[in-house]
Amino acid sequence: MSTIANNLKYLRKKKKLTQQQFADEMGIKRASVGAYEESRAEPKYELLKKIADFYELTMDELANETINDKWKPTPRGNAANVRVLSITVDGDDRENIQLVPVKASAGYLNGYADPEYIAELPKFSLPMFRQGTYRAFEIKGDSMLPLQPGSVVIAEYVENWSDIKPGQTYVVISRNDGVVYKRIAFKYKEEKGLKLVSDNKTYEPYWVPAADILEIWKAKAYISTQLPEPNPEPTMETLTAMMAQMQKTISNVVDKRE
């Protein structure tokens, strides 16, 4: 029997579910459960993910690890141990940079671990990003101004979430918020998750629970079709304000000397 078949049978019995009860939970036929447990068929990607979520496992654990009474789940704090990253390579066996456009961001939540889905994303390479695993994400909204909506953030995969550096920007993939580009306020806390902060201060910071986080990517560069505007010529009002500030600074210095 296959690993998946053995795991499905063991987990169902561990929860004391009949095949019919489990089929009702998954919204499938009882005969399908029997076929999966006897290796006569294998669940498709969407169903496999649903089963993994039901048992609070990763898809990699469900498909590749032998789950029995001696098996222990890997702590969820270290992404390197519990997530398998799907990548593609070019003709020289170098990793591509896969692009996740805004229109594909919803699908990415379901397909981020599916090699076939990742292979269908647009891909490119950049000479300065040869070492490491990178992905490009098109951002939307104005929460990270002055970075404009439509900009593409190129980010490096973070294997160990304890390596996250507060104050720096990351692309965080989560079940509830999808793909977001934010600044991280504190180091990763397994009991709380991550606190995300927008550079646009009209947006309030918020926490993303650890259980909701799927992937984290550290921002390295961005591509934008909107070039920086030149600094505006100073007006009489700005010059007056500058002079007033200078006079105030000089007065403070003089007062301290006296």
N, C-alpha and C positions, 0 to 999 in steps of 0.2 A: 504494500500500500504506500501511497505517496505521503510526504510529510504533511501536506495540507489535509489529506483525508484523516490521518491519525489525529491531528490536532483538532479538527472539527468534531470528531467523535468524542475525544477526551473532554473537550471544553463543554460540549452539550451535556454530557453525563455529569460533569463536575457541577454544573448549575442545576442538575436534576430536572432536565427538560426532556420530554419525549420528542421524537422527530416531528410530530405534528405541532407541538407547542413552539419548537424552534422555527418551523416553517411559517407559522402565524406571525412570529416576531419579525421575520425577514420579509414577509409578504411574498413567499414562494410556495410551490407545491411540496407536499411531503415526499413525493417520489424523487424530487430533485435533491432533497437532503440525503436520502438513501444513496443516490448516485454519487454525490460528492464524498460521502463517508466510505464508499466502497471503491473509490478511484475509477468509477465508470465515466465520470465527467468532472470538470473543474469549474468552480464559480468564475464568472467574468469579473473584470476589474472593479466595476461599480459595486457588485455584490460582495466581493472580497473586502473592499474598503468598509462596507456597511457592517460586515461580520467582525472585522478588526475593531471598529469603533464600539460595537456591542459588547465585546469582551475586554475593552480598554487595552488593546494591544496595538502595536504598529503593524503595518502590512508585512514588513520584513520578518518580524517575529512569527507571525501567523504562517507565513509561507515557507520559511527557511529553518526555523528552530524547532527542535523536538520538545514539545510542551508536555510535561508529565508531573507527577507528584514531587520530583526532585528539582524541577525547573524553577528558576527565580527570574522575574522580570528585571531588566536593566533599569537603574534609576533614571528618571526622565530629565535630570538636570544637565546631562551631557549629550548634546545632539550627535556627537561623533559616534556614540555607541548604539543609538536607537534609530537612526535614519540613514537610509541609503540614497545617495544623490544620483540622479540620472543625468548623464552628460552625452555629448556627441563629439567626435573628433574629425579633423580634416584629413586630407590625403597624406599628410606628413605625421599623422598620429598625434597631433596637438589638439588640445581641447578648444572647441568653438565657444564663442560668447553667444548664448541664446538670447534673443530679444523677446520680452513679454510686453506686447502693446497693451494699451488700456482696454481695447475691445477683447483681449484674450485673458485679462486678469481674473475674471470670474471662473473661467475654465481652468485656470492654473491651480486653483484651490483643489480641484479633483485630480488634475493630471500631473502635478509637480513631481510625483514619484514614478510616473509611467514613462518608460523609455520611448514608447511609440508616440506619445503626446509631445514629449520634449523634442523628439526628432523632427516634428512637423513645424516647430517654431522657427521664425527667421533666424539666421545665424551669420556671424561675421567674426573677424579677428582684428586685433590691434597689436602692433609690434611691441608696445610698452607693457602689455599684459600677457606675457608668455608663461610665467610661473604662477600656478594657482588655478583655482576654478572661479570663473566670473560669469555673471549674468547681467543682462541689461533690462531695466524696467522703465517703461514710460509712465510718468507721474501725471496726476490730474489734480485739479483744485488749486487754491491759492494759499494753502496752509503753510507752505515752505517758501514763501516769497522772501527774498527777491528771485529765487529759482522759479522760473515761469512754468505754468501748466503746459504739458506737451514735451517738456525736457526729458531726456533719457538719462537715467542714472546708471552708471556702470558700477557694479558692486561685487565684492569677493565673498565667497561662501564662508560662513563662520561655523566651524565644526564644534568647537567647545564654547558654550554660551558664557562660561566664566571668564572668557577672554574679552568680553565686551567692555569697551572703555567709555565711561560716562562723559557726556558732553559732545560726543561725536555722532555723526549721522549714519543711519542704517536703514535698509529696506527690511521691514518686518512683515512676514506672511502669517496671517492668523485666520482662524475659521470665521470669526465674526466680522472682522474689519477688512479682510482681503489683503490686498497689496498696498502698503502705506510706506511713505518715506518720511522718517521723523528723526528727531534728535533724542537720544536716550539719556534720561536724567541720572539714573543710578545703575550700579552693577546688577546683573541678573540675580533675582531672588526666587529660589524654587517655590517658596511658600506664597509669593505674591506675583511673580512674573516680571514684567518690565513696565516702567513709567515712561510714556512717550510724550515728547514736547514738540510743539510746532514753533518754527522761527517766526511765524506771523502771530503776534501776541493776542490777536483777537480770538484765537482758538485756545481753549483750556487744555492743560495736560490731562492725561488719563492713563489708567493702568490696563494692561493686557494680561489676563491670567496665563500662567505657565501652560496649563492644559490646552489652551487655545492656540498656542504658537506652533507653527509648522516648520518654518525656516527663518533664518536671519542672515542677512547679507550686509557687509560693511561697505559703505559708499566710498568709491575711489576716484571717480571722475564723473563728468556729465557732458552731454551733447545737447546743444540748444540751437534752434534756428533764429532766436532773437539775440542779436548782438547788443553789448552794453551801450547805453546812451552816454554821450559826452557829458562831463560835469557842466551844469548850467552856469552862465555868467553871473557873478555876484550882483545883486540888486542893491539899491540904496538902503533898503530895510536890513538886508543881511550884513552890509558893511557897518551900519549903525550898531547892530547887535554885537558884532565882533569888537567894535571899539569900546562899547560899554563893558563887555566882558574883560577886555584887556585892562581898562581903567580900574575895574574892581579887583583884578589880580594884583596890579601894582599897589593899590591902596592897602591890600592885605599884607603885602611884603613890607611896606613902609611901617605899618602899625606894629608888626612883629619886631622890627629893628628898634623901634622906640621903646 
